[in-house]
Amino acid sequence: MTEPDTKRVTDEEALLLHSSGRPGKLEIAPTKPLTTQRDLSLAYSPGVAVPCLRIAEDPSTVYDYTAKGNIVAVISNGTAVLGLGDLGALASKPVMEGKAVLFKRFADVDGIDLEVDTKNVDEFVNCVRFLGPSFGGINLEDIKAPDCFIIEERLRELLDIPVFHDDQHGTAIIAAAGLINACDITGRNLKDVTMVVNGAGAAGIACAELFTTMGVPRENIILCDTKGVVYRGRTDGMNQWKSSFAVETDKRTLQEAVAGSDVFVGLSAKGAMTPEMVKSMAAKPIIFALANPDPEITPEEVKAVRSDAIVATGRSDYPNQVNNVLGFPYLFRGALDVRATTINEAMKVAAAKALAALAREDVPDEVDAAYAGRRLRYGPEYIIPVPFDPRLIVTVPAAVAQAAMETGVARKPIVDLAGYRNALRTRLNPTADSLQLILEKVKANPRRVVFAEGEEERTIRAALAYRAAGFGTPVLIGREEVIKEQLAAMGQSAVSLEIHNARVSDANRRYSDYLYRRMQRKGALLRDCQRMVNQDRNVFAALMVAQGDAHAMVTGLTRTFGVAFEEIRRVIDAKANEPVFGLHVFLTRNRTVLIADTTVHVRPNGQTLADIAIGAAAKARQMGHEPRVALLSFSDFGQHPHPNTDPLREAIAILDSRRVDFEYDGEMSADVALDYQLMKRVYPFCRLSGPANVLIMPGLHSANITAKMLHKMAGGQMIGPLLIGLDKPAQIVTMGASVNDLVTAAALAAHDSLPW
């Protein structure tokens, strides 16, 4: 049996990501304009004195005048970093920064990481308690047991904001959601199940506690640690938290405890559960093997001895992943939005039940398509929602907020829950989720992608990353000896990659004949085509795709876009009745804007502009946005008639005649298109129902300049240029593209090759 790859990135890649550009993963960005002296006077002295005085009079207004209500402190002393042990406060910082990033990415919560350099519980508690007024909540992380229990309990007593140790309760909430559904599928009642929890650390104790809150009798749970069963009367290695789960039993080993049990929950170590133990369990056993990165027993090992088992792990490459990111961001989102004083058991139960209920609902098409390798339908292999389900941001916070209000810990109850759910839906930019769903779909349908510039170091690293990410097989075009030298210089001499040398390939004759048939009436001789096949890597890569030897290609590091595009177009045609155009996707914190055409058409006519608008709107929908298309100009709605604006008006007329299914209008200036208040005030007749998110430019000069200026100056993230409209998938990156840019382009090209 082949073990699945547990390492998706290399050490070098991880270090490079953390060190490139501005080191780390976080920065502080202002939310108010601070350009003029007046701005500074309002934001700081003397204007800042006014909210200070107001807060002194009424402390509750701190939530109205500061960011406290959306800030969570992510705090650790580094005594239990991931599975690495006691690395110390300083070494825990990358993890805490990463946790803060997850808060922002999944729930728009601002996380601030704090590393407290002490192992003394009293010192740690005093440090955090006096920092409490700065934050809306406290997320404790990577603190060893039993210190984590003491610290959380004392801080909850001392502070009037939520204090939550994710290593305990985050895992417990997701596992509880899975348990609810696993019991439902196997016809069990929580009040009747017998359970073994292996691992008496923070997560194990928290899981057992939450399971009892949800109805599992305490006497039905046998807790085990490295010394065996936690039984009544045992003294070796005990503490008060283990003692609360000590039961009257003559069983002393994990093997004895598991025999006949309904449920096994492992939070321990690889190999702790054996096939023999699985055989000894009750009918339709429920096995949660949650050790990371390697579970106590793999699903394959379980299936080899029990076909009736339901299995969950902490791994993303298996069904039923118990992933904390399904819980903590949304739990805090709901708690912060009602200004909760604590996160109580009812709120945790509400989160677990909301997750369980979501798994029973029909899965949206875009989520189902992303995980096409698995059937996301409620059943033994889908008892927990997947992490990139866009419904999570609505479902879980709303349930948590409701529970906080019902239990009296909400200081700002929500009157309009339907309105709150709508606000949650619009809180996150959908592009990131949609992009991830695209990547997940490629993982489920791996593709062969040709990296045309195979001798470049960035290309080789991108090919390795593409394969490691599970997207499929990278194919490098270049000289084998040169590529192997590069691999050796990178410390990857043992790595094997598929390499094709265009000059000596067995496919040259077939490729030359195909190219000659295409170009013989365009002035090319057979020897010209042979030379192109032998010497031009872009032509060779495009021929591999055109002839079905690969699914897609990516290039662009060593040649300008125009040159690379011309070489690809010798081989690959446009789709029937569609224009080929370039699209840049610009992402900021709260909006995404698509800009077209940024690479191909110098001065498009009205017909081409209309076609580009239709293609760009389709891509916007694919990325999770309802398109609002603006055809841009220096003029607004005929304000300055000019021959240069005629194609825009023609395009609008063509779109009118086609009765397309998206919003569009023009011609209009960029400020009107992007500022909805200005649009409605000055041009109330405009058809758009919000700010434009698809900008159709009047010419290549304005489009290309705008995209590149935004990329370098605006501070957001740019994806592209994406090449839209080719009959076979090909992407051309910019010459300055990073390894990540190349991998993304390759994955998007791979996605374009999938059947719809």
Backbone hydrogen bonds, N-H to C=O, Kabsch-Sander energy under -0.5 kcal/mol:
donor,donor_aa,acceptor,acceptor_aa,energy
8,R,6,T,-0.6
14,A,10,T,-2.1
15,L,11,D,-2.4
16,L,12,E,-2.4
17,L,13,E,-2.5
18,H,14,A,-1.9
19,S,15,L,-1.6
20,S,16,L,-2.5
24,G,18,H,-3.0
29,A,27,E,-0.5
40,L,36,T,-2.0
41,S,37,Q,-2.4
42,L,38,R,-2.1
43,A,39,D,-2.5
44,Y,40,L,-2.9
47,G,41,S,-2.8
48,V,44,Y,-3.4
49,A,46,P,-1.7
50,V,47,G,-1.6
52,C,48,V,-1.5
53,L,49,A,-2.3
54,R,50,V,-2.1
55,I,51,P,-2.5
56,A,52,C,-2.1
57,E,53,L,-1.8
58,D,54,R,-2.2
61,T,58,D,-2.2
62,V,59,P,-1.8
63,Y,60,S,-1.3
64,D,61,T,-1.0
65,Y,61,T,-1.8
66,T,62,V,-1.3
70,N,67,A,-2.5
71,I,68,K,-1.5
72,V,110,D,-2.6
73,A,137,G,-2.4
74,V,112,I,-2.7
75,I,73,A,-0.7
75,I,139,N,-2.5
76,S,114,L,-1.7
79,T,142,D,-0.6
80,A,142,D,-1.7
81,V,85,G,-2.8
82,L,80,A,-0.6
84,L,81,V,-3.2
85,G,81,V,-0.5
87,L,78,G,-1.4
87,L,85,G,-1.2
88,G,78,G,-2.1
92,S,88,G,-0.8
92,S,89,A,-0.7
93,K,90,L,-1.4
95,V,92,S,-0.5
96,M,92,S,-2.2
97,E,93,K,-2.8
98,G,94,P,-2.0
99,K,95,V,-2.4
100,A,96,M,-2.2
101,V,97,E,-2.1
102,L,98,G,-2.0
103,F,99,K,-2.1
104,K,100,A,-1.8
105,R,101,V,-3.0
106,F,102,L,-2.5
107,A,103,F,-1.7
108,D,104,K,-1.5
109,V,103,F,-1.7
110,D,70,N,-2.5
111,G,109,V,-0.7
112,I,72,V,-2.4
114,L,74,V,-2.8
116,V,76,S,-2.6
116,V,114,L,-0.6
117,D,115,E,-0.6
118,T,116,V,-1.9
121,V,119,K,-0.6
124,F,120,N,-2.5
125,V,121,V,-2.7
126,N,122,D,-2.4
127,C,123,E,-2.3
128,V,124,F,-2.3
129,R,125,V,-2.7
130,F,126,N,-1.6
131,L,127,C,-0.6
131,L,128,V,-0.8
132,G,128,V,-0.8
132,G,129,R,-0.5
134,S,131,L,-2.2
135,F,132,G,-1.8
136,G,71,I,-2.9
137,G,71,I,-1.0
138,I,162,P,-3.0
139,N,73,A,-3.4
140,L,138,I,-0.7
140,L,164,F,-2.3
141,E,75,I,-2.3
148,C,144,K,-2.1
149,F,146,P,-0.7
150,I,146,P,-1.6
151,I,147,D,-3.0
152,E,148,C,-2.3
153,E,149,F,-2.2
154,R,150,I,-2.5
155,L,151,I,-2.4
156,R,152,E,-2.4
157,E,153,E,-1.3
158,L,154,R,-1.8
159,L,155,L,-2.4
164,F,138,I,-2.5
166,D,140,L,-1.6
166,D,164,F,-0.9
168,Q,165,H,-1.1
169,H,165,H,-2.2
170,G,166,D,-1.4
171,T,166,D,-1.1
172,A,168,Q,-1.5
173,I,169,H,-2.5
174,I,170,G,-1.8
175,A,171,T,-2.7
176,A,172,A,-2.4
177,A,173,I,-1.9
178,G,174,I,-2.2
179,L,175,A,-2.5
180,I,176,A,-2.4
181,N,177,A,-1.7
182,A,178,G,-2.8
183,C,179,L,-2.6
184,D,180,I,-1.7
185,I,181,N,-2.7
186,T,182,A,-2.0
187,G,184,D,-0.8
188,R,183,C,-3.3
192,D,189,N,-2.3
193,V,189,N,-1.0
195,M,220,N,-2.8
196,V,263,V,-2.3
197,V,222,I,-2.5
198,N,196,V,-0.6
198,N,265,V,-2.7
199,G,197,V,-0.7
199,G,224,C,-3.2
205,I,201,G,-2.5
206,A,202,A,-2.0
207,C,203,A,-2.6
208,A,204,G,-2.2
209,E,205,I,-2.5
210,L,206,A,-2.6
211,F,207,C,-2.6
212,T,208,A,-1.9
213,T,209,E,-2.0
214,M,210,L,-1.8
215,G,212,T,-1.1
216,V,211,F,-2.5
220,N,217,P,-1.8
221,I,218,R,-1.5
222,I,195,M,-2.7
222,I,220,N,-0.5
223,L,221,I,-0.6
223,L,245,F,-0.5
224,C,197,V,-2.8
225,D,228,G,-2.6
228,G,225,D,-1.9
229,V,252,R,-1.5
230,V,223,L,-3.3
231,Y,229,V,-1.1
232,R,247,V,-2.7
234,R,231,Y,-2.0
238,M,235,T,-1.2
243,S,239,N,-2.7
244,S,240,Q,-1.1
245,F,242,K,-2.2
246,A,243,S,-1.5
247,V,230,V,-1.2
249,T,247,V,-0.9
257,A,253,T,-2.3
258,V,254,L,-2.6
259,A,255,Q,-1.3
260,G,280,S,-2.7
261,S,258,V,-2.5
262,D,194,T,-1.4
263,V,194,T,-2.0
264,F,286,I,-2.8
265,V,196,V,-2.9
266,G,264,F,-0.5
266,G,288,F,-3.8
267,L,198,N,-3.2
267,L,265,V,-0.5
271,G,295,P,-0.8
271,G,296,E,-0.5
272,A,269,A,-1.8
273,M,296,E,-0.9
278,V,274,T,-2.0
279,K,275,P,-2.3
280,S,276,E,-1.2
281,M,277,M,-0.5
281,M,278,V,-1.4
282,A,261,S,-2.5
286,I,262,D,-2.6
287,I,285,P,-0.5
287,I,310,I,-3.1
288,F,264,F,-3.5
288,F,286,I,-0.5
289,A,287,I,-0.8
289,A,312,A,-2.4
290,L,266,G,-2.1
290,L,288,F,-1.0
302,V,298,T,-2.0
303,K,299,P,-2.9
304,A,300,E,-1.6
305,V,301,E,-0.6
305,V,302,V,-1.5
306,R,302,V,-2.5
309,A,306,R,-0.6
310,I,285,P,-2.4
311,V,309,A,-0.5
312,A,287,I,-2.3
313,T,320,N,-1.4
314,G,289,A,-0.6
318,Y,315,R,-0.9
322,V,313,T,-3.1
322,V,320,N,-0.5
323,N,321,Q,-1.2
324,N,322,V,-0.5
326,L,323,N,-2.2
327,G,324,N,-2.4
328,F,324,N,-1.5
331,L,327,G,-2.6
332,F,328,F,-2.1
333,R,329,P,-1.8
334,G,330,Y,-2.3
335,A,331,L,-2.1
336,L,332,F,-3.2
337,D,333,R,-2.0
338,V,334,G,-0.9
339,R,336,L,-1.3
340,A,335,A,-2.8
341,T,409,V,-2.0
344,N,342,T,-0.6
348,K,344,N,-1.7
349,V,345,E,-2.7
350,A,346,A,-2.3
351,A,347,M,-2.0
352,A,348,K,-2.4
353,K,349,V,-2.8
354,A,350,A,-2.3
355,L,351,A,-2.2
356,A,352,A,-2.4
357,A,353,K,-2.6
358,L,354,A,-2.1
359,A,355,L,-1.7
360,R,356,A,-0.7
360,R,357,A,-0.8
361,E,357,A,-0.5
361,E,358,L,-1.1
368,D,364,P,-2.7
369,A,365,D,-2.9
370,A,366,E,-1.2
371,Y,367,V,-1.3
372,A,369,A,-1.2
374,R,371,Y,-2.4
376,L,374,R,-0.9
377,R,375,R,-2.0
379,G,382,Y,-1.3
382,Y,379,G,-2.2
389,D,386,V,-1.6
392,L,389,D,-1.8
394,V,391,R,-1.1
395,T,391,R,-2.7
396,V,392,L,-1.7
398,A,394,V,-1.4
399,A,395,T,-1.6
400,V,396,V,-2.5
401,A,397,P,-3.0
402,Q,398,A,-2.2
403,A,399,A,-2.1
404,A,400,V,-2.3
405,M,401,A,-2.2
406,E,402,Q,-2.4
407,T,403,A,-1.7
408,G,405,M,-1.1
409,V,404,A,-2.0
410,A,404,A,-0.9
411,R,338,V,-1.0
411,R,339,R,-0.8
411,R,409,V,-0.6
412,K,338,V,-2.3
415,V,413,P,-0.6
417,L,415,V,-0.9
420,Y,416,D,-2.0
421,R,417,L,-2.4
422,N,418,A,-1.9
423,A,419,G,-2.2
424,L,420,Y,-2.3
425,R,421,R,-2.0
426,T,422,N,-1.2
427,R,424,L,-1.3
428,L,424,L,-0.6
432,A,429,N,-0.7
433,D,429,N,-0.5
434,S,430,P,-2.5
435,L,431,T,-3.1
436,Q,432,A,-2.2
437,L,433,D,-2.3
438,I,434,S,-2.1
439,L,435,L,-2.2
440,E,436,Q,-2.6
441,K,437,L,-2.0
442,V,438,I,-1.7
443,K,439,L,-2.2
444,A,440,E,-1.9
445,N,441,K,-0.9
445,N,442,V,-0.7
447,R,471,F,-2.3
449,V,447,R,-0.7
449,V,473,T,-2.0
450,V,552,A,-2.9
451,F,449,V,-0.5
451,F,475,V,-3.5
452,A,450,V,-0.8
452,A,554,V,-2.1
454,G,452,A,-1.3
454,G,477,I,-1.7
456,E,453,E,-1.6
460,I,456,E,-2.3
461,R,457,E,-2.6
462,A,458,R,-2.3
463,A,459,T,-2.5
464,L,460,I,-2.3
465,A,461,R,-2.3
466,Y,462,A,-2.8
467,R,463,A,-2.2
468,A,464,L,-2.6
469,A,465,A,-2.2
470,G,467,R,-1.4
471,F,466,Y,-1.8
473,T,447,R,-0.7
475,V,449,V,-2.5
476,L,498,E,-2.8
477,I,451,F,-1.9
478,G,476,L,-0.6
478,G,500,H,-2.2
483,I,479,R,-2.3
484,K,480,E,-2.4
485,E,481,E,-1.8
486,Q,482,V,-2.1
487,L,483,I,-2.4
488,A,484,K,-2.3
489,A,485,E,-2.3
490,M,486,Q,-1.5
491,G,488,A,-1.5
492,Q,487,L,-3.5
495,V,492,Q,-1.9
498,E,474,P,-0.7
500,H,476,L,-2.8
502,A,500,H,-0.7
504,V,501,N,-0.9
505,S,501,N,-0.7
508,N,505,S,-1.3
511,Y,507,A,-2.8
512,S,508,N,-3.1
513,D,509,R,-2.4
514,Y,510,R,-2.0
515,L,511,Y,-2.6
516,Y,512,S,-2.6
517,R,513,D,-2.1
518,R,514,Y,-1.2
519,M,515,L,-1.9
520,Q,516,Y,-2.0
522,K,519,M,-2.0
524,A,519,M,-1.8
529,C,525,L,-2.0
530,Q,526,L,-2.6
531,R,527,R,-2.3
532,M,528,D,-2.3
533,V,529,C,-2.4
534,N,530,Q,-2.4
535,Q,531,R,-2.4
536,D,532,M,-2.5
537,R,535,Q,-0.7
540,F,536,D,-2.4
541,A,537,R,-2.8
542,A,538,N,-2.5
543,L,539,V,-2.2
544,M,540,F,-2.0
545,V,541,A,-1.7
546,A,542,A,-2.8
547,Q,543,L,-2.5
548,G,545,V,-1.3
549,D,544,M,-2.5
550,A,544,M,-1.1
551,H,448,R,-2.4
552,A,448,R,-1.4
553,M,729,P,-1.0
554,V,450,V,-2.4
555,T,731,Q,-1.9
564,A,560,T,-2.4
565,F,561,F,-3.0
566,E,562,G,-2.1
567,E,563,V,-2.0
568,I,564,A,-2.3
569,R,565,F,-2.4
570,R,566,E,-0.7
570,R,567,E,-0.6
571,V,568,I,-1.8
572,I,568,I,-2.6
575,K,725,G,-3.0
578,E,575,K,-1.8
581,F,579,P,-0.5
581,F,724,I,-2.3
583,L,722,L,-2.1
584,H,595,I,-2.4
585,V,719,I,-3.0
586,F,584,H,-0.6
586,F,593,V,-3.1
587,L,585,V,-0.6
587,L,717,Q,-3.5
588,T,591,R,-2.9
593,V,586,F,-2.6
594,L,693,N,-2.8
595,I,584,H,-2.8
596,A,695,L,-2.4
597,D,582,G,-0.6
598,T,582,G,-1.7
602,V,600,V,-0.6
609,L,605,N,-2.5
610,A,606,G,-2.2
611,D,607,Q,-2.2
612,I,608,T,-2.8
613,A,609,L,-2.4
614,I,610,A,-2.0
615,G,611,D,-2.4
616,A,612,I,-2.9
617,A,613,A,-2.2
618,A,614,I,-1.8
619,K,615,G,-1.8
620,A,616,A,-2.3
621,R,617,A,-2.1
622,Q,618,A,-2.1
623,M,619,K,-1.4
624,G,621,R,-1.9
625,H,620,A,-2.5
629,V,663,E,-2.6
630,A,694,V,-2.9
631,L,665,D,-2.2
632,L,630,A,-0.7
632,L,696,I,-2.6
633,S,668,M,-2.1
637,F,635,S,-0.6
637,F,667,E,-3.7
639,Q,636,D,-1.1
645,T,642,H,-1.7
646,D,642,H,-0.8
646,D,643,P,-0.7
649,R,645,T,-1.7
650,E,646,D,-2.4
651,A,647,P,-2.3
652,I,648,L,-2.0
653,A,649,R,-2.0
654,I,650,E,-2.3
655,L,651,A,-2.6
656,D,652,I,-2.4
657,S,653,A,-2.1
658,R,654,I,-1.7
659,R,655,L,-1.1
659,R,656,D,-0.6
660,V,655,L,-1.0
663,E,627,P,-1.2
665,D,629,V,-1.6
667,E,631,L,-0.6
668,M,631,L,-1.8
673,A,669,S,-2.2
674,L,670,A,-2.0
675,D,671,D,-1.5
676,Y,674,L,-0.7
679,M,675,D,-2.5
680,K,676,Y,-2.6
681,R,677,Q,-2.1
682,V,678,L,-2.5
683,Y,678,L,-0.5
683,Y,679,M,-2.4
686,C,683,Y,-2.1
692,A,673,A,-3.0
693,N,628,R,-1.9
694,V,628,R,-1.8
695,L,594,L,-3.5
696,I,630,A,-2.9
696,I,694,V,-0.6
697,M,596,A,-3.6
697,M,695,L,-0.7
700,L,602,V,-2.2
701,H,602,V,-0.5
703,A,699,G,-2.1
704,N,700,L,-2.8
705,I,701,H,-2.0
706,T,702,S,-2.2
707,A,703,A,-2.4
708,K,704,N,-2.2
709,M,705,I,-2.3
710,L,706,T,-2.5
711,H,707,A,-2.1
712,K,708,K,-1.8
713,M,709,M,-2.4
714,A,710,L,-1.9
717,Q,587,L,-2.8
719,I,585,V,-3.0
722,L,583,L,-3.4
724,I,581,F,-3.1
724,I,722,L,-0.7
727,D,573,D,-3.2
731,Q,553,M,-1.8
733,V,555,T,-3.0
733,V,731,Q,-0.5
737,A,734,T,-1.9
742,L,738,S,-2.1
743,V,739,V,-2.4
744,T,740,N,-2.7
745,A,741,D,-2.5
746,A,742,L,-2.7
747,A,743,V,-2.6
748,L,744,T,-2.6
749,A,745,A,-2.4
750,A,746,A,-2.4
751,H,747,A,-2.3
752,D,748,L,-2.0
753,S,749,A,-0.8
753,S,750,A,-0.8
754,L,751,H,-1.5
